[in-house]
Amino acid sequence: MASSEAIQVSSLPLPPMQYISQYTDEMVRRGRAPRPPPPIQDTYHMFGNAFNTEESIIRPLESQGIKRLYPLHFDRRRELKKLNQSLLANFLDLLDLLVNCPDSPRRAEKVEDLSLLFIHIHHLLNEFRPHQARETLRVMMELQKRQRIETANRFQKHLDKVMEILQQAIQNLPEPMEVDSKLLIETDLLVSQEKAAKEDNKPDPCFILDRIMCKIVDNM
């Protein structure tokens, strides 16, 4: 039964256990968890290359020891098209050399030229990264703005509906005069009932002997 069930496999590697065991809740509460590494001040190595923290993110080609194939002031779109055409032409030359003269020393030169062209294309594309980041941020902010405007419009529609319901409820209320007349009628009825009850409960001022004498006289 268990073998027939699908096995859940993570697309990411598991985190290293030697770090997880050092950052438990107990270790953090006691202050025994390792502190994060300090910021890098001077140079560091990444993918086998040395980088300086003071350098720009996209370093110029000259600082990397690479010959520049395009001028300092240029149109990136035009230069990318030219580099793409040069890359295609050099690749066709390399295929021609491999077919006609595989042992020619020009084959290594063509490979170097192709590598240099790829480096330049990659460098020009990397120079678009800041612009891409700004455009991505702009699109995200426009999306958030549109979502907030839509939410505000929905709230306004609900508010208008509630105000309309309140106005209809106010219009359906009875007029003040009708309310007062009904209240007066009920008040007069209550007052008359209260007077009758008081009269029933009012003590008789006549003496009992006088009442008997009056009754005898009435019967004569």
C-alpha positions in Angstrom: 0.0 0.0 0.0 2.8 2.4 0.9 4.8 1.5 -2.2 1.9 2.4 -4.4 1.5 5.9 -3.0 3.4 8.8 -4.7 6.6 9.8 -3.0 6.9 13.5 -2.3 10.3 14.7 -3.6 11.4 18.3 -3.0 12.7 20.2 -5.9 15.3 21.9 -3.6 18.1 20.2 -1.7 17.6 19.7 2.0 19.2 22.3 4.3 22.4 21.2 6.0 21.6 19.6 9.4 24.8 20.8 11.0 23.4 24.4 10.8 19.8 23.5 11.7 20.8 21.8 14.9 22.7 25.0 16.0 19.7 27.3 15.5 17.0 25.6 17.5 14.6 27.6 19.7 16.4 26.6 22.8 19.8 27.7 21.4 18.4 31.0 20.2 16.7 31.7 23.6 19.9 31.0 25.5 22.0 33.1 23.0 24.2 30.2 22.0 23.3 30.2 18.3 26.2 31.2 16.1 26.2 34.8 15.0 26.0 35.7 11.3 29.3 36.3 9.5 30.5 39.9 9.5 30.1 41.9 6.2 32.9 41.5 3.7 35.1 44.6 3.7 37.8 44.1 0.9 37.7 41.3 -1.6 36.0 38.0 -1.9 36.0 35.0 -4.3 32.9 33.8 -6.1 32.9 31.0 -8.8 36.7 31.1 -8.8 36.9 34.9 -9.5 38.1 37.6 -7.2 35.7 40.5 -6.6 36.2 43.8 -4.7 33.3 45.3 -2.7 34.1 48.8 -3.8 33.8 47.9 -7.5 30.5 48.4 -9.4 28.3 45.4 -9.9 28.9 45.3 -13.6 32.6 45.8 -14.1 34.0 47.2 -17.3 35.6 44.9 -19.7 39.0 46.5 -19.4 39.1 45.7 -15.6 38.7 42.1 -16.5 41.5 42.1 -19.1 39.1 41.7 -22.0 39.6 43.8 -25.2 36.6 46.0 -26.0 35.1 45.5 -29.5 32.8 48.5 -29.5 33.4 52.2 -28.6 32.6 53.8 -25.3 29.6 55.7 -26.6 27.4 53.5 -28.7 23.8 52.3 -29.3 23.4 49.1 -27.4 20.7 47.8 -29.7 22.8 48.4 -32.8 25.9 46.9 -31.3 24.0 43.8 -30.2 22.8 43.3 -33.7 26.3 43.7 -35.0 27.7 41.3 -32.5 25.0 38.8 -33.3 25.8 39.0 -37.1 29.6 38.7 -36.3 28.8 35.6 -34.1 26.9 34.0 -36.9 29.6 34.8 -39.5 32.4 33.4 -37.3 30.4 30.3 -36.5 29.9 29.6 -40.3 33.6 30.2 -40.8 34.4 27.7 -38.0 32.1 25.1 -39.7 33.8 25.7 -43.0 37.2 25.1 -41.4 36.0 22.0 -39.7 34.8 20.6 -43.0 37.6 21.6 -45.2 40.7 21.8 -42.9 40.0 20.4 -39.4 43.7 20.6 -38.4 44.1 24.3 -39.4 45.4 26.6 -36.6 42.7 29.1 -37.5 40.2 26.8 -35.8 41.5 27.8 -32.3 41.4 31.5 -33.4 37.8 31.1 -34.5 37.0 29.5 -31.1 38.6 32.5 -29.3 36.7 34.9 -31.5 33.4 33.2 -30.7 34.3 33.2 -27.0 35.1 37.0 -27.2 31.9 37.7 -29.0 29.8 35.8 -26.4 31.5 37.7 -23.6 30.6 41.0 -25.2 27.0 40.0 -25.8 26.8 38.8 -22.2 28.3 42.0 -21.0 25.9 44.2 -23.0 22.9 42.2 -21.7 24.1 42.6 -18.1 24.3 46.3 -18.6 20.5 46.2 -19.1 20.0 44.6 -15.7 19.6 47.9 -13.8 17.1 49.1 -16.4 15.3 45.7 -16.1 15.2 46.0 -12.3 13.7 49.5 -12.6 11.1 48.4 -15.1 10.2 45.4 -13.0 9.8 47.7 -9.9 7.7 50.1 -12.0 5.4 47.3 -13.2 5.0 45.9 -9.7 4.1 49.4 -8.3 1.6 49.9 -11.2 0.0 46.5 -10.4 -0.2 47.4 -6.7 -1.7 50.8 -7.6 -4.3 49.2 -9.9 -5.2 46.6 -7.3 -5.6 49.3 -4.6 -7.7 51.5 -7.0 -10.0 48.5 -7.7 -10.3 47.8 -4.0 -11.2 51.4 -3.3 -13.8 51.4 -6.1 -15.4 48.2 -4.7 -15.5 49.8 -1.2 -17.1 52.9 -2.7 -19.7 50.8 -4.5 -20.6 49.0 -1.2 -20.7 52.4 0.6 -23.1 53.8 -2.1 -25.3 50.7 -1.8 -25.4 51.0 2.0 -26.3 54.7 1.7 -29.0 53.9 -0.7 -30.5 51.3 1.7 -30.4 53.8 4.5 -32.1 56.5 2.4 -34.9 54.0 1.5 -35.3 53.1 5.2 -35.6 56.7 6.1 -38.2 57.4 3.4 -40.2 54.4 4.6 -40.5 55.8 8.1 -44.0 57.2 9.0 -44.6 60.9 9.1 -44.0 62.7 12.5 -47.7 63.8 12.7 -49.0 60.3 12.3 -46.7 59.1 15.0 -47.8 61.9 17.3 -51.5 61.2 16.7 -51.1 57.5 17.4 -49.2 58.3 20.6 -51.9 60.8 21.7 -54.7 58.3 21.2 -52.8 55.6 23.1 -52.0 58.2 25.8 -55.6 59.3 26.2 -56.7 55.7 26.4 -54.2 55.0 29.1 -55.2 58.1 31.0 -58.9 57.2 31.0 -58.1 53.6 32.0 -55.9 54.9 34.9 -58.7 57.3 36.1 -61.3 54.4 36.0 -59.0 52.2 38.0 -58.4 55.0 40.5 -62.2 55.6 40.9 -62.8 51.9 41.5 -60.2 51.8 44.1 -61.3 55.1 45.7 -62.6 54.5 49.3 -66.3 55.2 49.9 -66.7 58.4 52.2 -70.3 57.3 53.3 -70.7 55.6 56.6 -72.2 52.1 56.5 -75.2 53.0 58.7 -76.1 55.9 56.5 -76.0 53.7 53.5 -78.4 51.2 55.2 -80.9 54.1 56.1 -80.8 55.3 52.5 -81.5 51.8 51.2 -84.6 51.5 53.6 -85.9 54.9 52.5 -85.6 53.9 48.9 -87.6 50.7 49.5 -90.5 52.5 51.3 
